Amino acid sequence: MSNTIRRDILTAVPVSFTAEGEVDFGGSREILEFVRDSGVDGAFVLGTTGEFASLSREERDGLTRLSLAVLSDLPVVVHVGAPSLFEVRNLIADAVRSGATTIAVLTPYYLPASEAAVMRFYEAVAEASSGLRVFVYLFEARTGIRVSPDMLGRIAQLPNIVGAKLSGESLESVSAYRAAVPESFELFTGADRDLASAADHGAQGVVSGIASVFPRPFLDLVAALESGDRSRIEKTQSAVNDVVDTVIGDPARMKAGLRLQGVNAGFSRMALDEPDEDIAAELARAVRTYAGAPAA
């Protein structure tokens, strides 16, 4: 491992929908502008937080173009995952035409797939991704597909595959994946709460949907870790834990929190509950406590 400790924050960006379920490109632009100005290290777009499974190919293409335009000064990972290789190839081609340089590809999902089938899938993805940086996206809890550390090690040897996003995995699992892949292979955890500990287990940082609405606690925690001040670290970790417990990774809560900050974040298209009165009060408390620029 490199002696340089990285604790990168890639924001998983929500998509704005109207109350009727139409993609709201104006609202989505406002969310992207909020992310752009928040101080994070990059963005992960059209993933789980972006409700990608509910989007058409044309909508994904339009949102990719919008994301790359608004976030032109930040590294952007464009998720192009879909249940079939046919769809993924089309989405890769669209992403290339839009100017993407880095993509993420979720394992196939819904129908069960053998290790051999998943390996063939990523071999085809690697072949279709010439000139791109490709992240493997693992989320067993959502896809039902398990990729073992040994298998990720084999996938990591394929051309163009440079890293992985590990969602729903413990820090111990992150360590096991790190031991199975080359030193240069990048690992990001999807566990927002683990930003401080992730580096100790071989990850370069987090992909955080919660940082899309509350970036300040995460940025404050990185600064505290760099300072080495234990009391400051404990305080900022507590703030991260608070926003994680308040938002619980729910895109509907993220968008409600953004609306409280004046961002036209819209609503969710998928079957998610809008925050009730008690949750809305907790989000308002978190906005009062954590909105704004990072602490000096």
Secondary structure by P-SEA (a helix, b strand, c coil): ccccccbbbbbbbbbbbcccccccaaaaaaaaaaaaacccccccccccccccccccaaaaaaaaaaaaaaaccbbbbbbbccccaaaaaaaaaaaaaacccbbbbcccccccccaaaaaaaaaaaaaacccbbbbbbbbcccccccccaaaaaaaaacccccbbbbccccaaaaaaaaaaccccbbbbbcccccccccccccccccccccccccaaaaaaaaaaaaaccaaaaaaaaaaaaaaaaaccccaaaaaaaaaaacccccccccccccccaaaaaaaaaaaacccccccc
